[in-house]
């Protein structure tokens, strides 16, 4: 066996990252975009002990579950993993992958249901995030090829709506017309780093991430944007650090129009700090499930420990719950307070780190003998900080509360569930297909304190 060698293989299984798996004597071969039951010609790209990485060259015998991807960049851009697979099979694959990792990392042997399907399998994303690059002297926008920092120039993404293609065109034109410099990861020079767009309820918020303090002729970009979009606001995000964090800590508002949006009946303003689930339809279904389940209790108390702008807490408050919103970003807390005023709802907003504020809040509720407490955890992809997990375990010995753990990362979810298993029982697992055409899955796990 050697790199570059071609083989004819049969695909027997599918891996956690959506790749086809074949076994040849003592070797296991991983082939992206191959499906179970197929016979494929592959080329070896890597060898490590008995693990072989390969690329798909030709499908000699195709699975009935294979479809022709709509995107011409599929397999080049790193965005989609499963566009070659029928949608129903995508759901089946994600259900099996979730079951496997929960069994492996959390010891969970119960059943998992098929993910709640997305009404839109294409054009569903409300957020665009793209790095800038250069082809010779021409500015481009695109996505990185999987596991690389090689930029694939993109003019249309089939996971985003038409608004995204228009935005890319406007920003590329501005960069070229004004001869903006493009950030280079190797030299650490150049100005334009990333384009971020968020489009909800016909309102677009655009953020340019820059390696500097200002952009020459920025008002021309405002002019271009306003010609194309009716409701648009532009920010600059200052990021002069040379790391993998996309947005900087400082924001400059370039255009001063303020637009309100209606999300699930809550009126709020978009800002660069606002966190929203990327699939509006699935978010509605998921949040409705959580809110309805919480308000089955009389006089419920809700803590949203990674609250952001506090949308789900606002929905719980509107339904009659007593709500506490914990968020580390002051700007997000400021937005949350404005949202409460705009909607005439009462939420206690706490600015601080959840690992500090959450134990204090739980102790305060214990002292007040508060019952029917529901804790919502929607952490970043890296999962929950160990100190928070330890605090939850300790608090659960003294006060009863349910946990609704929302996760887009099954490995970190299963890891954290394994740590909580001594003090909490898994009451239900409800997966949602927030990310069609990709391997990713959103999951809501309800845990109940073992004291109850």
C-alpha positions, -999 to 999 in steps of 0.1 A, spaced: 0 0 0 13 35 -8 0 70 -13 -13 75 -48 -22 38 -53 -57 32 -67 -80 4 -54 -114 -10 -61 -133 -13 -28 -168 -21 -14 -183 2 11 -196 -16 42 -203 12 67 -204 50 72 -183 69 97 -191 97 122 -180 123 97 -202 110 69 -174 92 51 -178 57 36 -158 29 53 -142 -1 36 -121 -29 51 -93 -45 32 -74 -73 51 -62 -55 83 -67 -20 69 -97 3 74 -103 28 46 -122 61 50 -136 76 18 -155 108 19 -187 109 -3 -190 71 -6 -222 53 5 -230 19 20 -234 -8 -7 -213 10 -33 -183 -3 -52 -158 25 -58 -125 32 -73 -105 52 -47 -70 67 -45 -50 65 -13 -42 99 2 -28 90 36 -14 59 54 -12 57 92 -7 23 107 -38 3 96 -59 34 88 -60 46 52 -75 79 40 -86 79 3 -104 100 -21 -133 89 -43 -123 86 -80 -153 68 -95 -185 50 -84 -186 17 -102 -218 6 -86 -240 33 -70 -263 30 -40 -300 38 -46 -295 64 -18 -271 84 -40 -283 117 -55 -266 142 -77 -255 172 -56 -270 205 -67 -238 224 -59 -209 223 -84 -185 229 -55 -196 199 -35 -165 179 -26 -142 210 -31 -157 234 -5 -157 221 30 -192 231 39 -214 201 30 -208 165 38 -240 147 28 -254 164 -3 -248 132 -23 -272 113 0 -310 113 -1 -325 134 26 -343 106 44 -311 87 45 -293 117 60 -318 117 89 -312 80 94 -275 84 93 -276 112 119 -298 92 142 -274 62 141 -244 85 146 -260 101 176 -269 67 191 -233 54 186 -216 83 203 -240 85 232 -234 48 238 -197 51 235 -191 82 256 -221 84 279 -231 48 283 -266 56 271 -282 25 256 -318 39 252 -335 47 220 -330 79 200 -357 91 177 -352 101 141 -343 138 139 -371 163 134 -367 171 97 -361 206 83 -389 220 60 -360 235 40 -331 213 30 -315 241 10 -314 279 15 -321 276 52 -291 293 68 -297 329 81 -260 334 87 -231 337 63 -195 337 75 -167 338 49 -130 347 48 -115 369 22 -87 358 -1 -69 367 -33 -66 351 -67 -36 369 -81 -47 405 -75 -85 399 -74 -103 398 -40 -124 367 -35 -147 353 -8 -152 316 -1 -150 287 22 -120 266 33 -116 231 18 -121 205 45 -92 203 70 -72 230 51 -69 267 49 -71 266 11 -99 290 1 -124 278 -24 -138 309 -42 -176 309 -39 -203 330 -57 -233 310 -45 -239 288 -15 -269 265 -17 -273 264 21 -280 302 21 -307 322 4 -303 345 -25 -295 374 -1 -261 358 4 -251 358 -33 -262 394 -35 -241 403 -4 -210 385 -17 -213 403 -50 -216 437 -34 -187 432 -10 -164 418 -37 -172 448 -59 -164 472 -31 -131 455 -23 -121 456 -59 -133 491 -67 -115 506 -37 -84 484 -40 -87 471 -4 -58 449 9 -67 414 19 -54 398 51 -27 371 46 -25 345 74 12 339 67 24 375 66 -2 389 90 -7 418 67 -37 431 48 -70 446 60 -101 426 51 -103 394 70 -139 381 71 -174 389 59 -203 381 82 -239 385 73 -271 377 93 -305 379 75 -336 375 96 -371 389 90 -359 408 59 -333 427 79 -296 423 70 -268 430 94 -233 430 79 -200 429 98 -166 433 81 -138 419 102 -107 439 97 -70 439 107 -69 476 115 -90 505 128 -108 517 97 -116 511 60 -110 536 33 -142 547 14 -164 526 37 -193 549 29 -192 536 -7 -199 501 7 -229 515 26 -241 530 -7 -237 497 -25 -255 478 2 -284 502 4 -289 499 -34 -294 461 -30 -311 457 4 -340 476 19 -330 471 55 -293 469 62 -269 479 89 -231 478 86 -205 472 114 -167 469 115 -152 444 138 -117 452 148 -95 421 151 -57 427 150 -50 394 168 -34 367 147 -54 337 159 -84 316 147 -110 338 165 -130 355 138 -145 385 154 -127 411 175 -137 427 208 -144 461 194 -172 471 170 -177 503 151 -212 510 137 -209 525 103 -245 530 93 -269 541 120 -303 528 110 -318 506 136 -342 479 125 -364 457 147 -372 422 138 -399 398 149 -386 364 160 -412 339 174 -434 368 184 -406 386 203 -395 421 190 -358 427 191 -328 443 174 -301 425 156 -265 433 166 -231 416 157 -231 399 191 -266 384 187 -266 346 187 -294 329 168 -298 293 156 -290 293 119 -322 275 107 -353 297 116 -378 269 110 -360 244 132 -353 270 159 -391 277 161 -399 240 166 -371 234 191 -378 264 212 -416 257 212 -409 222 225 -387 234 253 -410 263 264 -441 240 263 -424 214 283 -412 238 309 -446 256 314 -463 223 322 -451 230 357 -469 255 380 -449 287 386 -418 275 367 -384 292 372 -360 292 342 -323 299 341 -307 303 307 -270 299 316 -256 309 281 -283 333 273 -269 356 247 -296 382 238 -320 360 258 -346 349 232 -355 316 247 -357 331 281 -380 358 267 -403 332 252 -404 314 286 -412 347 304 -439 355 279 -454 321 287 -454 329 324 -421 317 338 -398 335 362 -366 339 341 -329 345 348 -306 351 319 -268 347 324 -245 360 297 -208 369 298 -209 396 270 -221 430 283 -233 440 248 -256 410 246 -269 418 281 -276 454 269 -295 440 239 -314 416 262 -325 445 284 -337 465 254 -357 434 243 -374 431 277 -385 467 275 -397 464 239 -418 433 248 -430 444 283 -415 412 298 -396 408 331 -363 389 329 -335 392 354 -304 397 332 -270 388 349 -238 398 332 -210 374 341 -193 340 336 -218 311 341 -192 291 361 -193 319 387 -228 332 385 -247 299 381 -238 284 414 -245 317 432 -279 319 415 -288 282 424 -278 288 460 -300 319 461 -329 300 448 -323 272 473 -323 297 501 -357 310 488 -370 275 486 -379 279 449 -392 248 432 -398 238 396 -365 251 383 -354 244 347 -319 251 336 -313 257 299 -277 251 287 -268 260 251 -230 262 253 -205 267 225 -193 237 204 -166 229 229 -193 220 255 -196 229 291 -167 241 312 -157 214 338 -161 239 366 -198 244 356 -203 207 354 -188 203 389 -210 231 402 -241 215 387 -233 181 403 -227 198 437 -258 219 435 -279 189 425 -272 174 459 -291 202 476 -317 215 451 -338 198 425 -338 211 389 -342 198 354 -317 205 326 -324 211 290 -290 207 273 -290 221 237 -260 209 216 -248 211 180 -218 188 188 -225 152 197 -190 143 209 -189 171 236 -226 165 244 -220 128 251 -188 137 271 -207 161 293 -237 137 297 -212 111 309 -200 134 336 -236 143 347 -248 107 348 -242 101 385 -265 129 395 -290 131 366 -311 107 346 -317 113 309 -354 118 306 -356 124 268 -334 130 238 -349 149 209 -326 155 178 -334 183 153 -319 185 117 -307 221 121 -281 216 94 -293 196 63 -267 184 38 -240 183 66 -230 158 92 -241 181 120 -271 177 142 -288 198 170 -299 178 200 -320 187 230 -315 164 260 -337 167 290 -321 156 323 -339 151 356 -322 153 390 -319 119 406 -332 133 439 -366 137 424 
